[in-house]
Amino acid sequence: MIDRLTAWDSDALVWINSHNTPLLDWIMWIASQPLSLALVLLSAFCLLTLRYEPRRWWVVLLAVLLCIFLADRLSVMAFKEVFHRLRPCHVIDNLHMFRTNCGGLYGFVSSHAANVLSISSFFVARYSCRKKAFRVSRRWLPAVLLTLWAALVCYSRPYLGKHYPGDVVCGAVLGILIGIAVQFLARWLETHLPSSRPTPSDIQ
């Protein structure tokens, strides 16, 4: 069963990587850059946090930093350094790798996927998965955009030959769990710490 899943994973990687165009090369390369993550994070922070709960910007900032720290460290220490699964570029010859190299030795799970999904899941859980958000349609637009951005980043990893699709899927699951857990932790602290309790004007 494991051998069959590995074969499917390799076939899916080759299919994604082989369906490339010059335009997609640039889009996928840009999506995978750290600057793209910083710009999306800054945009989400300004459009959501500073708009809906400006007094609590420091809570969100600390939560986002915790998401990034946990996603990055867990993806490496609990997975890459444990499972030792080689990146596809170390195994499969002649992969299409636009403006990038093979990078580190191990690729399971994808740290990119874990990071972007932890951030997007945190923002979606904090601002969209609320009773009032169901009655405010514009609150769903950032959630949709964040989800599409995360999906683009995830797709870029096998497209660029950096990860198997399975690495990305498992990294995404890890990121989602981290993002939701950090949001629950943030709300718990806001409820129990007097200086952090939400005011009635927060997230109207």
N, C-alpha and C positions, 0 to 999 in steps of 0.2 A: 504493500500500500504506500509506504514512504517513497519507494522508488518510482511509483507511478505519479505521485504528487510532484516529486522532483522533476520528472520528465515533463509534466504539464507546465510546471513553472518555467522551465527552460524554453519550452516551445512558445509560451506566451511572451517571454522576454524577447526572443528572436523576432517574433511577429511584430511587436511594438517597435522594437529598435530598427527594424528594416523598413517600416513605413514612415519614412522621413522626407521632408522637403526643406529647401533653404529657409522658407519663412518659419516653419515649425522649429527648425534648428534654433533660430534666434529667440523665439517665444519661450521654448523650453529652457534654453540656457539662462535667459533673464529670470524666469520663474524660480530657478534653483539658486540664484545668487542671494547672499545674506542681505544685500541692500534692499532687495525686493521684500524680504521678511520685515526689515526695519520700517520701510515705507507703509506697508499694510498695517503693521502694528501701530504706528503713529496715527494713521488715518482712523483706525478703529477706536483708538483712545480718544481722539479729538471729537469724532462724530457721535460716539456713544457715551463715554465716561464724562467728558467735559460738558456734554449737552444735558444728560439726564441726571447725573449725580456729581456735580463739580466739587462738592465738599468732600467727596470720598475718593478723590483721584489717587490718593496715596495708598488706599486699600487695594484698588485695582492694579496699581503699578507693582506693589509687592506681590500680589497674586500672580501677575503675568511673569514676573521674574522667577517666582517659584515654579510655575509651569515649565518655563524654559530649562531651569536647572534640573528638575526631576526628569523631564523628557530626555534631555541630553545625557545625564549621568546613568539613568536606568537603561536606556537603549544600548549604552556601551558596557557598563559593568555587569548588568543582569542578563544581557543577551549576547552581544558581540564577543565578549571575553569568555563567555560560557559555551556557546554553541560552535564558535569558530567556523562559521560557514563562509567560504570564500566569495568575494564579489564576482559577478559574472565575467567581468573583464579579465580576471585572472584564470578563467576556465575556458571561455569561449573566444575563439580567434575572430578577428576582423569585425568586431562590433563597431557600430557607428558612434563615435564619441566626439561630438562637436565642441571644440574649444575647451576640452577637459581631459583629465587623465584618470587612471584607475583609482588613485587615492589610496586609502587604507586597505589592509589585507582582508578584513572581514566586513560583511554587509548585512547580517541579520541581527537586529532589525534595522530598518532605515531611520536614522536620527532625524533626517529632514521631515519624514512623514510624522514621526512622533512629535516633533516641535510644532509644526504648523497645525496639526490636529489638536494638540493640547491648548494652543492659543485660541483657535477658532471655536473649539468646544466650550472653553471658558466664557468667551464673550457671548456665544449663543445661549448658553445656560443662564448667564447673568441677566441678559437683556431681552431675550425672546421667549424663553420658556417660563413665562409668568402669566397669571390670569389676565392682568391688564394688557399684556402684549397682544393677546388674542383680539382685543378690541381696537388695537392701533396698528393698522396695516403697514404703515411706514416702518414700524419696528422690525418687520420681517425682511425688509430689503437688505440691511446690513448682514443679517444671518445668511441669506441666500448668497450674497456676494462673498462672504467669508468662506462658505462651503465650496463655492465654485473655485475660489482661489486655492483652497487646500487641495481640492481634487486636481487642479492643474499642476501644482507642485508635486503631488504624488505621482502623477502620470509622467512628469518630466524625468523622474529617476530611472525607470527602465528605458525610457526613450533615449536617454543619454548613456545608457549602458552601465550605470552605476549600481543598480540594484535589480534583483529579481522582483517580479510582481508580488510574490509571497512575502518578501522582506518589507515591501511597502504596506501591504495589507496589515501585517502584524504590527508594524510600527504605528500605523494609523489607529488601530484598536488600542494600543498602549497610550497614545496621545489623547484619545477620547476619554479614556478612563481617568487619566491624570487631570485633564481639564475640568471634568465634572467633579472629581474629588476635591480639587482646589477651590472650586466655587462653593461646594458644601462647607469646606473649612472656613472660607472667608465669611459666609453668612453666619456660621456658628460663632465665630469670633465677634462679628458685629453685634450679635444678639447678647453675648455674655460679657463683653467688655464695655463698661459705661461710656468711655470716650469714643467708642466705635459704633454705638447704636444708631440705626438709621432714623432720620427725622421724617415727619409726615410728608415733607416736600420731596424726599428722595424718590426717584423713579416714578413720577406721576404719569 
